[in-house]
Each structure stands twice: as structure tokens, then as C-alpha cells.
Amino acid sequence: MPFLKRCILLTGASSGIGRAIGRQLLQAGHDVIGVSRNPAQFSNTHPHFHPLALDLSQVAQLPKSLKLIQQQWPELDTLIFAAGFGLFGSLEEFSYTQINEIMTVNFTANALITRALLPQIKQRGQGDLIFIGSEAALQGSRKGSIYCASKFALRGFTQALREECAKSQVRVALVNPGMVDTPFFTHLKFAPGEAEGQAIHAKDVAECVSFILQSPRNIVLDEINLSPLQKVIQFKKS
């Protein structure tokens, strides 16, 4: 296929999977609008990278920011949602605020951003929406009730949205990685195994995203599940 330069909004661009996706997209020659809470984390400048400060947990701020995005980048044709975080524990251990924040960042903000920007992408005649989900969207797990709920919600959202967008030539894809070796686990009590094959690398997910973007326009890769060759969980010492 001939190269098609994209204008891409990427959430979670400052760390982990999002950062790896951003690097790969820039290397391929695309324009990337990198969303993060703190753009100061981007130490190196790139002519095709545009850092944007946006806290997805602050829903009230989104309408104004999204309107500015529409005005500044009318050529926007791709959305990639890589922002997210996890907290794990029995349900009664969570505060109301924590439950709300997990659901907002992992699901609600994605739906609101899509609601605001999708009409513009449909008008362009084609585009892609790619959501980074989780293996937690495939099966509930102990101490993961809220995190799993947020990822199940995202999965159901993409399935319905895919049907809605088909006639508009806008493709909707979901990538569900297993345990990825990223800072996601820094503040958690567990992490993937350290040996080769016991964790997915962020660049593996980035390559999957590139594969989706480069696939023929007459097909849609509905859902891709990525797992490490060996699933090993190690618990940190208290």
C-alpha cells in the first residue's frame, strides 16, 4: 500500500505503551498530537510531534480542549487511546473517588473524546479509531472488579461503535494486551515475570497498532489479543 500520512491524536503519550506508539508513528512520518497531563515529560522536540496538556480525569475541562483540537487540527483522521491506569484490591477497599477516577480515565474520557471528534473524522471520508484495552476485558479476576469493569465497558463500546461507523469508512479496532513491561506496575504490588517471554514489550503493542493502520482499507481488524508466551506474575515484597 502507498504511504498515507496521518494526523493522529494519541492519549497517554508520555509513558509506557503510549510513548512507544508515539515513537513508532513519528518514525513512520505521521503527525502526532501527544496528550498527557504533563507535556514537560517530553524532553526532545520533533517537527511532527505536538504535545498537548490534558488531564482525562477532569471531565469538565474536556469540551473546551476538544473544541480547540477541532479548530487547530481540521485534518485529524486518527484517534489512538493509550491512556489508562490500574488499581487493584477488594471492592470495599476502594473509595468512591477512586472508583470514579478509574472508570473516567479508562472508559468515560475515551467515549467523550470520540463523541467530540468522530463527526469531523467521518466528514473526511475515512479514518481509524484504535483503543488499547486489556486482557482484563476478556475475563474478570479477583481484586480486579473496578479495573475489569472499566475495560469491559471499553470493549463493549468499541464493538457497538464499530457497527455504527462501518458505513462511514471509519474503522474501529481494539487491542487487548496481557501484562506489558511498563511503568504501569510501578505502584502496584505485582508485576510480570522478568525472564524473556514472560511479558509483552511496549514496542510489541506499538507494532500491532502500526499493523492495523497499514492494513487494507476494505478490512477492519476488530479485536487483537496479545499475550506473553508464558504468563508469570511475581509479587513484590512489602
JOQUIFEN-V723664 format. One record per residue. N is the residue number from 1. RES is the residue in one letter. SS is DSSP state (alpha for helix, beta for strand, coil for the rest). PHI is phi in whole degrees, -180 to 180 (999 if undefined). D_LAST is the distance of its C-alpha to the last C-alpha in whole Angstrom. Layout:
n-><N N>
res-><RES RES>
ss-><SS SS>
phi-><PHI PHI>
d_last-><D_LAST D_LAST>
//
This chain:
n-><1 2 3 4 5 6 7 8 9 10 11 12 13 14 15 16 17 18 19 20 21 22 23 24 25 26 27 28 29 30 31 32 33 34 35 36 37 38 39 40 41 42 43 44 45 46 47 48 49 50 51 52 53 54 55 56 57 58 59 60 61 62 63 64 65 66 67 68 69 70 71 72 73 74 75 76 77 78 79 80 81 82 83 84 85 86 87 88 89 90 91 92 93 94 95 96 97 98 99 100 101 102 103 104 105 106 107 108 109 110 111 112 113 114 115 116 117 118 119 120 121 122 123 124 125 126 127 128 129 130 131 132 133 134 135 136 137 138 139 140 141 142 143 144 145 146 147 148 149 150 151 152 153 154 155 156 157 158 159 160 161 162 163 164 165 166 167 168 169 170 171 172 173 174 175 176 177 178 179 180 181 182 183 184 185 186 187 188 189 190 191 192 193 194 195 196 197 198 199 200 201 202 203 204 205 206 207 208 209 210 211 212 213 214 215 216 217 218 219 220 221 222 223 224 225 226 227 228 229 230 231 232 233 234 235 236 237 238>
res-><M P F L K R C I L L T G A S S G I G R A I G R Q L L Q A G H D V I G V S R N P A Q F S N T H P H F H P L A L D L S Q V A Q L P K S L K L I Q Q Q W P E L D T L I F A A G F G L F G S L E E F S Y T Q I N E I M T V N F T A N A L I T R A L L P Q I K Q R G Q G D L I F I G S E A A L Q G S R K G S I Y C A S K F A L R G F T Q A L R E E C A K S Q V R V A L V N P G M V D T P F F T H L K F A P G E A E G Q A I H A K D V A E C V S F I L Q S P R N I V L D E I N L S P L Q K V I Q F K K S>
ss-><coil coil coil coil coil coil beta beta beta beta beta coil coil coil coil alpha alpha alpha alpha alpha alpha alpha alpha alpha alpha alpha alpha coil coil coil beta beta beta beta beta beta coil coil alpha alpha alpha coil coil coil coil coil coil coil beta beta beta beta beta coil coil coil coil coil alpha alpha alpha alpha alpha alpha alpha alpha alpha alpha alpha alpha alpha alpha coil coil coil coil coil beta beta beta beta coil coil coil coil coil coil coil coil coil alpha alpha alpha coil coil alpha alpha alpha alpha alpha alpha alpha alpha alpha alpha alpha alpha alpha alpha alpha alpha alpha alpha alpha alpha alpha alpha alpha alpha alpha alpha alpha alpha coil coil coil beta beta beta beta beta beta coil coil alpha alpha alpha coil coil coil coil coil coil coil alpha alpha alpha alpha alpha alpha alpha alpha alpha alpha alpha alpha alpha alpha alpha alpha alpha alpha alpha alpha alpha alpha alpha alpha coil beta beta beta beta beta beta beta beta coil coil beta coil coil alpha alpha alpha coil coil coil coil beta beta beta coil coil coil coil coil coil coil beta coil alpha alpha alpha alpha alpha alpha alpha alpha alpha alpha alpha alpha alpha coil coil coil coil coil coil coil coil beta beta beta beta coil coil coil coil coil coil beta beta beta coil coil coil>
phi-><999 -67 -68 -118 -71 -109 -111 -120 -93 -123 -89 68 -75 -89 -153 56 -61 -60 -65 -64 -63 -59 -58 -65 -65 -67 -63 -80 101 -85 -90 -126 -98 -94 -91 -157 -71 -135 -62 -64 -71 -89 -82 -106 -93 -142 -61 -106 -110 -127 -69 -139 -81 -160 -97 -68 -79 -99 -60 -63 -84 -65 -54 -64 -65 -69 -66 -65 -62 -59 -74 -80 -128 -65 -85 -55 -135 -144 -121 -126 -105 -116 -73 169 -154 -134 -130 -132 163 -64 -53 -69 -81 -90 -82 -60 -64 -65 -61 -63 -68 -62 -66 -68 -70 -82 -132 -58 -62 -62 -66 -69 -63 -63 -56 -76 -101 -61 -57 -65 -69 -60 -64 -76 96 -167 178 -137 -119 -124 -112 -93 -96 -170 -62 -69 -86 -100 -158 -67 -138 -59 67 -123 -57 -77 -61 -61 -60 -65 -80 -63 -61 -64 -65 -63 -60 -68 -63 -70 -64 -58 -68 -66 -94 -55 -74 -95 63 -106 -94 -124 -128 -126 -114 -111 -81 -79 -73 -109 -75 -143 -65 -51 -93 -55 -104 -100 -91 -144 -159 -70 -62 -93 -74 -60 92 -102 -153 -83 -97 -57 -66 -64 -68 -61 -66 -65 -62 -62 -62 -63 -64 -88 -68 -55 -67 -86 -129 -130 -88 -56 -153 -124 -106 -115 -133 -68 -58 -125 -90 -127 -113 -115 -99 -80 -73 -71>
d_last-><52 53 50 50 48 46 45 41 39 35 32 29 31 28 25 24 27 29 30 30 33 34 35 37 39 40 41 43 45 44 43 40 39 35 34 31 29 30 33 32 29 32 33 36 39 41 44 43 40 40 37 37 35 34 31 31 29 32 35 38 38 38 42 43 41 42 46 45 44 47 49 48 47 50 50 46 46 42 39 36 33 30 28 25 21 19 17 15 15 18 21 21 18 20 22 26 25 22 24 27 26 24 28 29 28 27 31 33 33 34 37 38 39 40 43 44 44 45 49 49 48 50 53 53 53 50 47 43 40 37 34 30 29 26 26 25 28 29 28 25 22 20 18 20 23 23 22 25 27 27 28 30 32 32 34 36 37 38 40 42 43 44 47 48 48 49 53 52 51 47 45 41 39 35 32 30 27 24 21 22 20 20 18 18 14 13 12 11 8 11 13 17 17 19 22 25 26 22 22 25 26 27 30 31 31 33 35 35 36 39 40 41 42 45 46 49 50 52 48 45 42 40 37 35 32 30 28 26 28 25 22 19 16 13 9 6 4 0>
//
